[in-house]
Amino acid sequence: MKILVLNAGSSSLKYQLIDMNGEVVLCKGVAEKITDEGSFLTHKLGGETFKIMHDMPDHKVALKLILDTLCDSKLGVIKSLDEVDAIGHRVLHGADDFKQSVLVDDEVIAICKKNEPFGPLHMPANIACMEICREMLPVPNVAVFDTAFHQTMPPYAFRYALPDRDYKELRVRKYGFHGTSHKFVAGEAARIAGRDDLKLITCHLGNGASVGAIKDGKILDTSMGFTPLEGLVMGTRSGDIDPAVIPFIMKSRGIDDIGYFVDKYLNKMSGMKGIAGMSDCRDLQAASEAGDEMATLALDMFAYRVKKYIGAYAAVLGGVDFIVMTGGIGENSDFMREKILNGLEFLGVEFDAEANKGARGVTKKISKDGSKVDVYVIPTNEELVIARDTLALSGK
């Protein structure tokens, strides 16, 4: 059983071909700069990386190039597309319509189109990719929603204290994101612990970052909200701010376009980049160690906000049994993990600084034996979640 996993962005298309017999990644890659000049495909196979320059005016051409590459006599891993049994799609937003992954049909496409305003940058590409795949390959397509795992949040957690009509008529509420990542590491934590009844806090930390409070395998709360802008300080996103700041800055700076302010100012010019002029944690750490006070401040703000949410979610859960660090920063930055986890002894966390050192991209316990709270680095695998859901729903 071979499943093609697709993750379409506004100008990119990531892919993995996974053999579900052993859950082996046969190849993977990404088409980049779709619709722009200089578009290219990066294809990874057997430890080697190949760059293919190719004009890609739209996602249909990009997908055709990917499918051709999968079957290529030199770069491919299958003889023909008949070996692709199903396709799993990462879809940004299911709103409150989808609480789990679903087989793609005309009704699902129609609902996704209705929900485009919730994710105007990514949803059009997600939908186009599903439609193209249904045209090109006669196999089951499955939509796996980034918001679905968070649909177990209770109303007192997902509602905003706004007039009720805004929720009922406009569906303004917290949706949460990174759902497939939180779902995967939560499953891995339960496997490691040997039990499902965990009070678990999952920290997906990367350029985009979110924290989840999970009890008995179900989300009670998560830090991202109506959009991925809410919550933690991130690479280029502001995270939580007083809403009154928005009109104040806009008036003071002479900014009239609210769309620009939210999409550019808060999403792409703020966060650690807004504080220190850079968004990559590695660059910030190097600058901090060289004496850059603003880089140090940005790192401190990031760590503080994560720690603050861990404390809040420990209260939500009524205690905590297990904390997971994942995502690009969570999996690879022992420096940042130490900044976040030091000082949590009152929760029962006994951090193991030696075990933490050098833990990069591997599953590893970084709390001491005897710690009341187990803390683990667990690499996430969102593509595998998509593939597993696709396998379960495809009927193959």
C-alpha positions in Angstrom: 0.0 0.0 0.0 1.7 3.2 -1.2 0.2 6.6 -0.2 1.2 9.9 -1.6 1.0 12.7 1.0 0.6 16.3 -0.3 0.9 19.6 1.5 0.0 22.5 -0.7 1.0 26.0 0.2 0.2 29.2 -1.7 3.4 28.9 -3.7 4.7 25.4 -2.8 3.8 21.8 -2.9 5.4 19.4 -0.5 5.2 15.6 -1.0 6.1 12.2 0.4 5.5 8.8 -1.0 5.1 6.4 1.9 5.0 2.6 1.7 2.6 1.7 4.6 4.1 -1.7 4.8 6.6 -0.7 7.5 5.7 3.0 7.1 8.8 3.7 5.0 9.3 7.0 3.2 10.3 6.1 -0.4 11.0 9.6 -1.4 10.0 13.2 -0.6 10.5 16.7 -1.8 8.9 20.1 -2.5 8.0 22.2 -5.5 8.8 25.8 -4.7 8.1 29.3 -6.2 5.0 28.0 -8.0 3.6 30.9 -10.2 6.9 32.7 -9.9 10.0 32.9 -12.0 12.8 30.4 -11.2 10.4 27.7 -9.9 12.1 24.4 -9.1 11.6 20.9 -7.6 13.8 19.6 -4.8 13.6 15.8 -4.8 15.1 13.6 -2.0 15.9 10.0 -2.7 18.1 7.5 -0.9 20.1 10.2 1.0 20.6 12.3 -2.2 19.0 15.6 -3.1 18.2 16.5 -6.7 17.2 20.0 -7.9 15.0 20.2 -11.0 14.5 23.6 -12.6 11.1 23.7 -14.2 8.5 26.4 -15.0 5.5 25.9 -12.8 2.8 28.5 -13.5 0.3 26.7 -11.3 -0.2 23.8 -8.9 -1.5 21.5 -11.7 1.9 21.7 -13.5 3.7 21.3 -10.2 1.7 18.1 -9.4 2.3 16.7 -12.9 6.1 17.3 -12.4 6.0 15.5 -9.1 4.0 12.5 -10.5 6.4 12.3 -13.4 9.4 12.4 -11.1 8.0 9.5 -9.0 7.9 7.4 -12.1 11.2 8.6 -13.6 13.6 5.9 -14.6 16.5 7.4 -12.7 14.8 9.5 -9.9 11.6 7.5 -9.4 10.6 4.8 -6.9 7.6 3.3 -8.8 7.2 2.0 -12.3 3.8 3.7 -12.9 1.1 5.7 -11.1 -0.9 2.5 -10.8 1.2 1.8 -7.7 -0.2 4.9 -5.9 -3.1 3.5 -3.9 -4.4 6.7 -2.3 -3.6 10.4 -1.7 -3.7 12.2 1.6 -4.0 16.0 1.7 -3.0 18.3 4.5 -5.8 20.9 4.6 -5.3 24.0 6.7 -8.9 24.6 7.9 -11.9 22.5 8.6 -13.6 25.2 10.7 -16.2 23.4 12.9 -17.4 21.3 10.0 -14.8 18.6 10.2 -13.9 16.9 13.5 -11.9 14.2 11.8 -10.3 13.3 8.5 -12.7 12.5 5.6 -12.8 11.0 2.1 -12.9 13.8 -0.4 -16.1 14.1 -2.5 -18.0 16.9 -4.1 -19.6 17.9 -0.8 -16.3 18.0 1.1 -14.9 20.3 -1.7 -17.9 22.5 -1.4 -17.6 22.9 2.3 -13.9 23.6 2.0 -14.7 26.4 -0.5 -17.2 27.8 1.9 -14.4 27.9 4.5 -11.8 29.6 2.3 -12.2 32.9 4.2 -10.8 31.3 7.3 -7.5 30.5 5.5 -7.3 32.8 2.4 -3.6 32.1 1.8 -3.6 28.3 2.0 -7.1 27.1 1.4 -7.3 27.9 -2.3 -4.1 25.8 -2.9 -5.4 23.0 -0.7 -8.7 22.8 -2.6 -7.1 23.1 -6.0 -4.7 20.3 -5.2 -7.6 18.0 -4.1 -9.5 18.8 -7.3 -6.5 18.2 -9.5 -5.8 14.9 -7.9 -9.3 13.7 -8.4 -9.0 14.6 -12.1 -5.6 13.0 -12.6 -5.7 9.8 -10.6 -8.6 7.4 -10.0 -7.7 6.7 -6.3 -9.3 7.7 -3.0 -8.3 11.2 -1.8 -8.5 12.0 2.0 -8.5 15.4 3.5 -6.7 15.7 6.9 -7.5 19.0 8.6 -4.9 20.9 10.7 -7.8 22.0 12.9 -9.6 18.7 13.4 -7.7 17.4 16.4 -8.7 20.5 18.4 -12.4 20.0 17.9 -12.7 18.4 21.3 -12.1 21.7 23.1 -15.1 22.6 25.3 -17.0 25.8 24.5 -15.6 27.7 27.5 -12.1 27.2 26.0 -12.9 27.8 22.3 -15.4 30.7 22.6 -14.2 34.3 22.7 -16.0 36.8 25.0 -17.6 38.6 22.0 -21.2 39.2 21.2 -22.9 35.9 20.7 -24.0 36.8 17.2 -20.3 36.8 16.1 -20.0 33.2 17.0 -23.4 32.0 15.7 -23.3 34.1 12.5 -19.6 34.4 11.7 -18.2 31.4 13.5 -15.6 33.5 15.3 -14.0 31.1 17.8 -10.7 29.5 18.6 -9.8 26.7 16.1 -6.2 25.9 16.8 -3.6 24.6 14.4 -0.6 22.2 14.2 -3.3 19.6 15.0 -1.6 16.7 13.2 1.6 17.4 15.1 0.0 17.5 18.5 -2.0 14.3 17.6 1.2 12.5 16.6 3.3 13.3 19.6 0.4 12.7 21.9 0.1 9.2 20.5 3.8 8.7 20.9 3.7 9.9 24.5 0.9 7.5 25.3 2.9 4.7 23.8 6.0 5.6 25.8 4.1 5.9 29.0 2.1 2.7 28.4 -1.2 4.4 29.1 -3.7 6.7 27.5 -5.0 8.5 30.6 -2.3 11.1 30.5 -2.4 14.8 31.5 -0.2 15.9 28.7 1.3 19.2 27.5 2.6 19.2 24.0 4.9 22.0 22.8 5.2 22.3 19.0 8.0 24.9 18.8 9.3 26.2 15.5 9.0 29.4 13.5 5.3 28.9 14.1 4.7 27.6 17.6 1.8 26.3 19.7 1.1 24.5 23.0 -1.6 22.0 23.6 -3.3 20.8 26.8 -4.4 17.1 26.3 -6.2 14.9 28.7 -6.9 11.2 28.0 -5.9 11.8 24.4 -8.2 14.7 23.7 -7.4 18.4 23.4 -8.8 20.7 26.2 -7.1 23.9 25.0 -4.5 25.1 22.6 -2.6 28.4 22.3 -3.4 29.3 18.6 -6.8 30.7 18.0 -9.0 31.9 15.2 -5.8 32.1 13.2 -2.2 30.9 13.9 -1.4 34.5 15.1 -2.7 34.0 18.7 -0.6 32.5 21.5 3.2 32.2 21.8 5.8 34.7 20.6 7.0 33.1 17.3 9.6 33.7 14.6 7.7 36.5 12.9 4.3 36.5 14.6 3.5 38.6 17.6 1.4 36.1 19.5 -0.9 37.5 22.2 -1.2 41.3 22.3 -3.8 43.7 23.6 -6.2 44.3 20.6 -6.2 48.0 21.4 -2.6 48.1 20.3 -3.7 47.6 16.7 -5.6 50.9 16.1 -3.0 52.7 18.2 -0.1 51.7 16.0 -2.1 52.0 12.8 -3.1 55.6 13.7 0.4 56.5 14.9 2.1 55.0 11.8 -0.4 56.3 9.3 -1.4 52.8 8.3 -4.9 52.6 6.8 -5.0 49.0 5.5 -6.0 46.6 8.4 -5.4 43.7 6.1 -1.8 44.8 5.6 -1.4 45.4 9.3 -2.5 41.9 10.3 -1.0 40.0 7.4 2.3 41.8 7.2 3.0 43.7 10.4 1.7 41.2 12.9 2.3 37.9 11.0 5.6 38.6 9.2 7.3 41.6 10.8 6.8 40.9 14.5 7.7 38.1 16.9 11.4 37.6 17.5 12.2 39.2 14.1 10.4 42.4 15.2 12.5 42.4 18.5 15.9 41.4 17.2 15.8 41.6 13.4 16.1 37.9 12.9 13.7 34.9 13.3 15.9 31.8 13.3 16.6 30.5 16.8 20.1 29.4 15.8 21.0 32.9 14.6 19.5 34.5 17.7 21.4 32.2 20.0 24.7 33.0 18.2 24.0 36.7 18.4 23.0 36.5 22.0 26.2 34.6 22.9 28.1 37.4 21.1 26.5 40.0 23.3 23.5 41.1 21.3 21.0 42.3 24.0 18.0 42.4 21.7 18.7 38.8 20.6 18.8 37.8 24.2 15.5 39.6 24.9 13.8 37.9 21.9 14.9 34.5 23.2 13.8 35.3 26.7 10.4 36.4 25.5 9.9 33.2 23.5 10.9 31.0 26.4 8.8 33.0 28.9 5.7 32.8 26.8 6.1 29.0 26.4 6.7 28.6 30.2 3.7 30.7 30.9 1.4 28.5 28.8 2.8 25.4 30.3 1.9 26.7 33.8 -1.6 27.7 32.6 -2.2 24.4 31.0 -1.0 22.5 34.1 -3.8 24.4 35.9 -6.3 23.5 33.1 -5.4 19.8 33.3 -5.3 19.7 37.1 -1.7 18.7 37.1 0.6 17.2 34.4 2.1 13.8 33.9 4.1 14.3 30.6 5.5 17.2 28.6 6.6 16.9 25.0 9.0 19.2 23.1 8.7 18.9 19.3 8.9 21.0 16.1 12.1 22.5 14.7 13.1 24.3 17.9 11.7 21.8 20.3 13.5 18.9 18.7 16.8 20.5 18.0 17.5 23.4 20.4 18.8 22.1 23.7 19.5 25.7 24.6 15.9 26.8 24.3 14.5 23.6 26.0 16.7 24.4 29.0 15.5 28.0 29.1 11.9 26.8 29.1 12.1 23.9 31.4 14.3 25.3 34.2 12.2 26.7 37.0 9.3 24.2 36.6 10.3 22.2 39.7 7.1 23.3 41.4 5.1 21.3 38.8 7.2 18.2 39.5 9.6 18.7 36.6 13.2 17.6 37.4 15.0 18.7 34.3 18.1 16.6 33.3 20.5 19.1 31.8 23.0 16.4 30.8 20.4 14.3 29.0 19.2 17.4 27.2 22.6 18.3 25.8 22.9 17.3 22.1 19.5 15.8 21.9 18.6 16.6 18.3 15.8 15.1 16.2 15.6 11.9 18.3 13.1 10.6 20.9 14.8 11.1 24.2 13.9 11.6 27.9 15.2 14.8 29.3 13.8 14.6 32.8 15.6 12.8 35.6 14.6 9.3 36.8 12.1 9.8 39.6 10.8 13.1 38.2 7.0 13.3 38.8 6.6 14.7 35.3 8.2 12.9 32.4 9.7 15.3 29.8 10.6 14.0 26.3 11.9 15.3 23.0 9.7 13.6 20.4 10.3 14.4 16.7 6.9 15.1 15.0 5.7 13.3 11.9 2.7 15.1 10.4 3.0 13.3 7.1 2.7 9.9 8.8 -0.5 11.1 10.6 -1.9 12.0 7.2 -0.8 8.7 5.7 -2.3 6.7 8.5 -5.6 8.5 8.3 -5.6 8.0 4.5 -5.0 4.3 4.9 -7.8 4.0 7.4 -10.3 5.8 5.2 -9.3 4.6 1.8 -10.8 1.1 2.1 -7.7 -0.4 0.7 
